[in-house]
């Protein structure tokens, strides 16, 4: 059985993951408007992954005999100044999520909740990957500066991303 304190924290994380999905979908819409469909695809897949993360937390609460309590999802921003700004915002957001996952892990340790500690290790590893992916794209965009040809090529590269449905 999951403790009330851990249940409440995981429910809050479900909300944060769903917000993440909304944020990335908003970023995808921004790129669609700019006709950067590859970047839009990359962000759409990111949104789907975040929804999958929310469902992992949802299912975890259910499996532990807890009660899922869904909360209102805040409206995400929808305007940015450039592709680089979008990906910098994505990196900032992933760092925020990393802090939240670390806080959940700390809570699981305080509660001596070994099942939650093991469950959360997947997310700890996932956050390392999430931050690294955003940093890599930022580095490429900074290298390209304002090169329209370079942004076009990066857009094509990012558009090749596929959703790994079997992981979610």
N, C-alpha and C positions, 0 to 999 in steps of 0.2 A: 504494500500500500504506500502510496506517495503521501508525504506530509502536506498539510495545508499550505505551509510557507513555500514549499517547492512547487506545489500545484499552482499557486498564485503567480509565482515567478515564471513558470513555463507558460501559463496562459498569457502573461504579459509578452513573452517572447513570441508567441504565435502572432500577436498583434504586430510586433516589430517586423516579423518576417513578411506578413501580409502587406505592411507599409512598404517594405523593401520592394516587393513585387509591383506595387502601385508606382513607386518612384521609378523603377526601371522601365515600366510601361510608359510612363510620362516621358522619359528620355527617348524611348523608341519613337514616340509620336513626334517629338522635336526633330529627330533625324529623318523621319518620313517627310515632314514638311520641307526639309532641306534637300530632299531627293537623295539622301545618303542611305539607301536601302540596306546596304551591308551592315552599317553601324546600327540601323534600326533592327535588323535581324539579330545582331549580337545582343542588343538590349532586350529584345522580346524573349530570347532564350534565357537571358539572365532573370527576367521577370518570372518565367515558368519555373526556373530552378528555385527561386525564393518561395514561390507558392508551394513547391514540393517540400522545402524545408519546413514551412509552416505545418504541412500535413504530417511530417515526421514527428514534430512536437505534439500535434493533436493526437496522433495514434499512440504516442508514448504515454500521455496522460490517461487515455482510455485503457491501455494495457496494464497500467499500474493501479487501476481501480479508482481513478480520480474523475473529476468532472471538468469538462472543457467549458470555458465561459468566454465567448467571443465578445470583442469590444469594437467600438467604432474605429474606423481607419481614417487617419488624418489625410487631408488633401496634400499631395506632393507639389513641389514647384513644377513649373512647366516652361520657364524661359531661362535660357543661358546665352552667353555671348559668343560662344564658339564650341567647336567639337572638343577642344582641349578642356574648356571649362566644364563640359558635361562629364568627361572622364575624371577630372579632378574631383568633382562633386561625388562621383561614384566611389572613388578611392576614400574620400572622407567618410562617406556613408559606411563603407566596408570596415573602416577602422572603428567606427562607432559600434557596429555589430560585433566586431571582435571583442571590444570592451564588455559588451553585454554577455557574450558567451563566456568570457573569463569570469565575470561576476556570477553567472549561473554555476560555473564549475566550482568557484569558491564556496558558494552556498551549499552545493552538494557535499563538499568536503566538511564544512561546518556541521551539516546535518548527519554526517556519517552515512550518507545515502550512496552506497557503492554502485547500485544499479544506475543511478543518474550520472555518477562520475564516468562510468564506462560509456553510457549513451552519449554524453557530451563530448567525448574524445573525438568522435567523427566530425563534430562541428568545429572543434579546435583546429583540426587538420584542414578542414574545408576553408576556414578563414585565412589560413596561410596562403592557400591557392587563390582565393578571391582577391586578396590584396596584391599578390604577385601579378595576376592577370591585368588588373587595372593599372598597376605601375608600368608594366611592359607597354601597354597601349599609350600611356602618357609619355613615356620616353620616346616612342616612335613619333607621336604628334609633335613633341618639342623638337625632335631632330628634323622633322619635315618643315617646321615653321609654318609659313603660309603657302607652301607649294601646293597648288591645286592638283597638279599631276600626282604628287605624293599622297595627298589625302584621297584622291580617287583610287589609287592602288591599295591603300590601307583599307578603304571601304570595301573593296573587292575581297581582300584577305579576311576581314571580319565577317563578311557575308557567308563565308564557307563554314562557319560554326554550325554544328547540328546539336539538337537537344538530346542529351543522353537519357532517354526515358527510362531505361532499365535501372538507373541509379536512384531514381525518385520513386 
